[in-house]
């Protein structure tokens, strides 16, 4: 698998962990009278400029060693 494709797969997995909670999850957790943003429930925070994932390519066997 090419390195670029590995990176995209890892980014998509990490993106699934940063989704905001749906609005009804806020109601279920805090109750009806409590208005808060759905991102307060999400643990993983990421921003394209603020925090990077630092994805490194997988270690490959050196071709010249046989």
BAROZA-403306 format. One record per atom (N, C-alpha, C, O, CB): atom name; residue number from 0; residue in one letter; x, y, z. Coordinates in Angstrom, 3 decimals, padded with zeros to 6 digits. Atoms other than C-alpha are relative to their C-alpha. Glycine has a CB too. Layout:
// BAROZA-403306
  atomo  num  residuo        px        py        pz
     CA  NUM        A         X         Y         Z
...
// end
This chain:
// BAROZA-403306
  atomo  num  residuo        px        py        pz
      N    0        X   000.841  -001.182   000.000
     CA    0        X   000.000   000.000   000.000
      C    0        X   000.884   001.243   000.000
      O    0        X   001.806   001.341   000.810
     CB    0        X  -000.956  -000.001   001.219
      N    1        X  -000.826  -001.218   000.045
     CA    1        X   001.445   003.411  -000.940
      C    1        X  -000.098   000.806   001.296
      O    1        X  -001.094   000.746   002.017
     CB    1        X  -000.418   000.878  -001.183
      N    2        X  -000.051  -000.766  -001.245
     CA    2        X   002.463   005.737   001.869
      C    2        X  -001.110   001.035   000.089
      O    2        X  -001.661   001.271   001.164
     CB    2        X   001.339   000.683   000.133
      N    3        X   001.042  -001.027   000.003
     CA    3        X  -000.019   008.422   000.818
      C    3        X  -001.344  -000.606   000.396
      O    3        X  -002.137   000.032   001.088
     CB    3        X  -000.101   000.668  -001.387
      N    4        X   001.261   000.658  -000.312
     CA    4        X  -002.877   005.931   001.088
      C    4        X  -000.060  -000.371   001.488
      O    4        X  -001.123  -000.277   002.102
     CB    4        X  -000.180  -001.255  -000.876
      N    5        X  -000.050   000.294  -001.438
     CA    5        X  -001.759   004.848   004.596
      C    5        X  -000.347   001.234   000.810
      O    5        X  -001.085   001.159   001.792
     CB    5        X   001.389  -000.521   000.403
      N    6        X   000.230  -001.245  -000.725
     CA    6        X  -001.800   008.461   005.713
      C    6        X  -001.480   000.377  -000.029
      O    6        X  -002.032   000.821   000.978
     CB    6        X   000.850   001.131  -000.596
      N    7        X   001.413  -000.337   000.121
     CA    7        X  -005.329   008.998   004.410
      C    7        X  -000.856  -000.908   000.877
      O    7        X  -001.837  -000.459   001.470
     CB    7        X  -000.449  -000.100  -001.458
      N    8        X   000.749   000.935  -000.849
     CA    8        X  -006.565   005.886   006.216
      C    8        X   000.127   000.408   001.461
      O    8        X  -000.866   000.416   002.188
     CB    8        X   000.502  -001.451  -000.199
      N    9        X  -000.213  -000.411  -001.389
     CA    9        X  -005.012   007.043   009.506
      C    9        X  -000.727   001.298   000.314
      O    9        X  -001.259   001.464   001.412
     CB    9        X   001.487   000.158   000.283
      N   10        X   000.729  -001.257  -000.202
     CA   10        X  -006.492   010.517   009.065
      C   10        X  -001.497  -000.240   000.124
      O   10        X  -002.167   000.399   000.936
     CB   10        X   000.276   000.968  -001.151
      N   11        X   001.437   000.261  -000.070
     CA   11        X  -009.954   009.093   008.454
      C   11        X  -000.386  -000.664   001.310
      O   11        X  -001.461  -000.397   001.847
     CB   11        X  -000.435  -000.871  -001.165
      N   12        X   000.263   000.637  -001.301
     CA   12        X  -009.730   006.920   011.589
      C   12        X   000.026   001.053   001.106
      O   12        X  -000.833   001.052   001.987
     CB   12        X   001.046  -001.120   000.293
      N   13        X  -000.096  -001.048  -001.013
     CA   13        X  -008.628   009.912   013.661
      C   13        X  -001.176   000.964  -000.097
      O   13        X  -001.631   001.489   000.920
     CB   13        X   001.318   000.764  -000.144
      N   14        X   001.131  -000.909   000.183
     CA   14        X  -011.425   012.020   012.182
      C   14        X  -001.269  -000.550   000.626
      O   14        X  -002.109   000.212   001.107
     CB   14        X  -000.230   000.265  -001.476
      N   15        X   001.178   000.604  -000.613
     CA   15        X  -014.018   009.535   013.418
      C   15        X  -000.018   000.211   001.506
      O   15        X  -001.085   000.217   002.120
     CB   15        X  -000.054  -001.484  -000.315
      N   16        X  -000.086  -000.166  -001.454
     CA   16        X  -012.786   010.084   016.972
      C   16        X  -000.266   001.435   000.440
      O   16        X  -000.399   001.686   001.638
     CB   16        X   001.365  -000.435   000.490
      N   17        X   000.140  -001.406  -000.373
     CA   17        X  -013.272   013.867   016.858
      C   17        X  -001.376   000.558  -000.308
      O   17        X  -001.586   001.765  -000.191
     CB   17        X   001.037   000.822  -000.702
      N   18        X   001.329  -000.501   000.352
     CA   18        X  -016.916   014.082   015.808
      C   18        X  -000.685   000.596   001.223
      O   18        X  -000.493   000.139   002.350
     CB   18        X  -000.863  -001.127  -000.600
      N   19        X   000.811  -000.557  -001.080
     CA   19        X  -019.203   016.249   017.865
      C   19        X  -001.131  -000.965   000.305
      O   19        X  -001.589  -001.711  -000.561
     CB   19        X  -000.555   001.406  -000.374
      N   20        X   001.126   000.840  -000.403
     CA   20        X  -021.891   014.476   019.799
      C   20        X  -001.284   000.543  -000.635
      O   20        X  -001.380   001.745  -000.881
     CB   20        X  -000.128  -000.053   001.557
      N   21        X   001.280  -000.498   000.512
     CA   21        X  -025.435   014.663   018.385
      C   21        X  -000.737   000.802   001.076
      O   21        X  -000.469   000.649   002.268
     CB   21        X  -000.880  -001.174  -000.488
      N   22        X   000.660  -000.909  -000.944
     CA   22        X  -027.746   017.214   019.979
      C   22        X  -000.785  -000.752   001.067
      O   22        X  -000.901  -000.276   002.196
     CB   22        X  -000.929   000.945  -000.746
      N   23        X   000.797   000.723  -000.994
     CA   23        X  -029.878   014.553   021.694
      C   23        X   000.875  -000.644   001.074
      O   23        X   000.385  -000.975   002.154
     CB   23        X  -000.846  -001.068  -000.683
      N   24        X  -000.905   000.533  -001.034
     CA   24        X  -026.796   013.196   023.512
      C   24        X   000.201   001.024   001.110
      O   24        X   000.387   000.657   002.270
     CB   24        X   001.367  -000.391  -000.615
      N   25        X  -000.113  -001.061  -001.004
     CA   25        X  -026.520   016.567   025.272
      C   25        X  -001.216  -000.036   000.919
      O   25        X  -001.085   000.096   002.136
     CB   25        X   000.133   001.393  -000.675
      N   26        X   001.219   000.093  -000.807
     CA   26        X  -030.127   016.261   026.417
      C   26        X   000.041  -001.211   000.916
      O   26        X  -000.375  -001.138   002.072
     CB   26        X  -001.234  -000.069  -000.900
      N   27        X  -000.041   001.227  -000.798
     CA   27        X  -029.545   012.713   027.613
      C   27        X   000.998   000.117   001.145
      O   27        X   000.762  -000.406   002.234
     CB   27        X   000.355  -001.197  -000.883
      N   28        X  -001.035  -000.088  -001.027
     CA   28        X  -026.392   013.606   029.541
      C   28        X  -000.306   001.074   001.040
      O   28        X  -000.152   000.835   002.238
     CB   28        X   001.345   000.280  -000.643
      N   29        X   000.148  -001.137  -000.913
     CA   29        X  -027.280   017.002   031.048
      C   29        X  -001.438   000.290   000.405
      O   29        X  -001.660   000.942   001.425
     CB   29        X   000.580   001.219  -000.629
      N   30        X   001.397  -000.284  -000.318
     CA   30        X  -031.093   017.115   031.010
      C   30        X  -000.570   001.067  -000.917
      O   30        X   000.157   001.687  -001.693
     CB   30        X  -000.136   000.437   001.451
      N   31        X   000.682  -000.876   000.958
     CA   31        X  -033.661   019.269   029.230
      C   31        X   000.283   001.474   000.237
      O   31        X   000.291   002.246  -000.722
     CB   31        X  -001.484  -000.237   000.057
      N   32        X  -000.186  -001.417  -000.274
     CA   32        X  -032.961   022.578   030.967
      C   32        X   001.411   000.501  -000.214
      O   32        X   001.682   001.679   000.018
     CB   32        X  -000.401   000.285   001.380
      N   33        X  -001.417  -000.349   000.073
     CA   33        X  -029.222   022.565   030.244
      C   33        X   000.397   000.179  -001.452
      O   33        X   000.342  -000.774  -002.229
     CB   33        X   000.879  -001.082   000.676
      N   34        X  -000.404  -000.249   001.386
     CA   34        X  -028.021   024.204   027.025
      C   34        X   001.516   000.104  -000.064
      O   34        X   002.110   001.000   000.536
     CB   34        X  -000.665   001.294  -000.558
      N   35        X  -001.450  -000.016   000.178
     CA   35        X  -024.443   023.423   026.068
      C   35        X   000.329  -000.480  -001.406
      O   35        X  -000.508  -001.096  -002.067
     CB   35        X   000.708  -000.884   001.068
      N   36        X  -000.418   000.382   001.344
     CA   36        X  -022.505   022.833   022.869
      C   36        X   000.316  -001.495  -000.044
      O   36        X   000.878  -002.028   000.913
     CB   36        X   001.228   000.828  -000.445
      N   37        X  -000.271   001.444   000.083
     CA   37        X  -022.268   019.211   021.655
      C   37        X   001.480  -000.362   000.063
      O   37        X   001.815  -001.511   000.350
     CB   37        X  -000.575  -000.543  -001.269
      N   38        X  -001.429   000.323  -000.035
     CA   38        X  -018.472   019.472   021.495
      C   38        X   000.504  -000.197   001.420
      O   38        X   001.615  -000.691   001.613
     CB   38        X   000.804   001.096  -000.680
      N   39        X  -000.452   000.185  -001.387
     CA   39        X  -018.316   019.468   025.310
      C   39        X   000.076  -001.472   000.374
      O   39        X   000.811  -001.843   001.289
     CB   39        X  -000.934   000.729   000.966
      N   40        X  -000.008   001.437  -000.296
     CA   40        X  -018.985   015.716   025.279
      C   40        X   001.177  -000.690  -000.692
      O   40        X   001.663  -001.712  -000.209
     CB   40        X  -001.332  -000.650  -000.440
      N   41        X  -001.063   000.625   000.781
     CA   41        X  -016.288   014.946   022.690
      C   41        X   001.344   000.127   000.714
      O   41        X   001.727   001.222   001.125
     CB   41        X   000.080   000.632  -001.398
      N   42        X  -001.283  -000.001  -000.704
     CA   42        X  -012.944   013.960   024.257
      C   42        X   001.142   000.496  -000.890
      O   42        X   001.924   001.347  -000.468
     CB   42        X   000.315  -001.400   000.510
      N   43        X  -001.107  -000.331   000.890
     CA   43        X  -010.591   014.266   021.255
      C   43        X  -000.275   001.326  -000.687
      O   43        X  -001.274   001.464  -001.392
     CB   43        X   000.223  -001.115  -001.042
      N   44        X   000.133  -001.277   000.686
     CA   44        X  -010.129   017.836   020.077
      C   44        X   001.126   000.121  -001.009
      O   44        X   002.277  -000.192  -000.706
     CB   44        X   000.018   001.189   001.002
      N   45        X  -001.055  -000.203   000.989
     CA   45        X  -008.277   018.611   016.892
      C   45        X  -000.388   001.142  -000.925
      O   45        X  -001.558   001.322  -001.265
     CB   45        X   000.261  -001.295  -000.810
      N   46        X   000.212  -001.095   000.939
     CA   46        X  -007.878   021.609   014.633
      C   46        X   001.115  -000.066  -001.028
      O   46        X   002.249  -000.408  -000.692
     CB   46        X  -000.031   001.396   000.725
      N   47        X  -000.992   000.161   001.070
     CA   47        X  -006.077   021.700   011.303
      C   47        X   001.218   000.883   000.218
      O   47        X   002.302   000.573  -000.276
     CB   47        X  -000.625   000.316  -001.350
      N   48        X  -001.122  -000.898  -000.206
     CA   48        X  -003.902   024.579   012.463
      C   48        X   000.629  -000.170   001.385
      O   48        X   001.847  -000.056   001.521
     CB   48        X  -000.447   001.432  -000.191
      N   49        X  -000.478  -000.002  -001.382
     CA   49        X  -003.593   024.144   016.246
      C   49        X   000.766  -001.276   000.360
      O   49        X   001.881  -001.197   000.876
     CB   49        X  -001.170   000.173   000.946
      N   50        X  -000.656   001.252  -000.390
     CA   50        X  -002.745   020.462   016.735
      C   50        X   000.114  -000.919  -001.200
      O   50        X  -000.836  -001.076  -001.967
     CB   50        X  -000.774  -000.699   001.137
      N   51        X  -000.249   000.905   001.110
     CA   51        X  -001.223   018.036   014.266
      C   51        X   000.061  -001.432   000.519
      O   51        X   000.272  -001.656   001.711
     CB   51        X   001.309   000.374  -000.737
      N   52        X  -000.031   001.404  -000.379
     CA   52        X  -001.316   014.240   014.277
      C   52        X   001.398  -000.604  -000.087
      O   52        X   001.664  -001.626   000.545
     CB   52        X  -000.945  -000.782  -000.870
      N   53        X  -001.375   000.500   000.192
     CA   53        X   002.345   013.741   013.235
      C   53        X   000.015  -001.466  -000.428
      O   53        X   000.613  -002.315   000.231
     CB   53        X   000.811   000.166   001.293
      N   54        X   000.056   001.362   000.526
     CA   54        X   001.643   010.640   011.180
      C   54        X   001.309  -000.306  -000.708
      O   54        X   001.735   000.420  -001.606
     CB   54        X  -001.207  -000.183  -000.963
      N   55        X  -001.251   000.425   000.621
     CA   55        X   004.834   008.815   010.273
      C   55        X  -000.274  -001.214  -000.878
      O   55        X  -001.149  -002.017  -000.555
     CB   55        X   001.080  -000.324   001.075
      N   56        X   000.213   001.171   000.839
     CA   56        X   005.078   006.278   007.451
      C   56        X   000.473  -001.271   000.692
      O   56        X   001.330  -001.236   001.575
     CB   56        X   000.717   000.167  -001.331
      N   57        X  -000.364   001.292  -000.567
     CA   57        X   005.349   002.614   008.297
      C   57        X   001.438  -000.335  -000.362
      O   57        X   001.915   000.051  -001.430
     CB   57        X  -000.953  -001.105  -000.494
      N   58        X  -001.392   000.379   000.293
     CA   58        X   008.876   001.185   008.521
      C   58        X   000.029  -001.013  -001.132
      O   58        X  -000.687  -002.014  -001.113
     CB   58        X   000.698  -000.581   001.262
      N   59        X  -000.108   000.878   001.162
     CA   59        X   009.848  -000.429   005.249
      C   59        X   001.346  -000.720   000.060
      O   59        X   002.321  -000.184   000.585
     CB   59        X  -000.148   000.807  -001.336
      N   60        X  -001.259   000.751   000.069
     CA   60        X   012.499  -003.111   004.702
      C   60        X   000.898   000.670  -001.023
      O   60        X   000.431   001.103  -002.077
     CB   60        X  -000.245  -001.504  -000.371
      N   61        X  -000.936  -000.627   000.918
     CA   61        X   015.625  -001.725   003.066
      C   61        X   000.268  -000.922  -001.179
      O   61        X   000.645  -002.082  -001.012
     CB   61        X   001.311   000.356   000.717
      N   62        X  -000.099   000.820   001.221
     CA   62        X   015.788  -002.924  -000.530
      C   62        X   001.431  -000.451  -000.267
      O   62        X   001.643  -001.549  -000.781
     CB   62        X  -000.524   000.781  -001.207
      N   63        X  -001.373   000.329   000.363
     CA   63        X   019.579  -002.872  -000.818
      C   63        X   000.618  -001.060   000.900
      O   63        X   001.718  -001.534   000.616
     CB   63        X   000.842   001.237   000.038
      N   64        X  -000.558   001.042  -000.880
     CA   64        X   020.088  -005.351   002.020
      C   64        X  -000.427  -001.410  -000.419
      O   64        X   000.079  -002.391   000.126
     CB   64        X  -000.431   000.253   001.444
      N   65        X   000.410   001.308   000.495
     CA   65        X   018.361  -008.177   000.180
      C   65        X  -001.047  -000.544   000.825
      O   65        X  -001.527  -001.647   000.565
     CB   65        X   001.119  -000.948  -000.059
// end
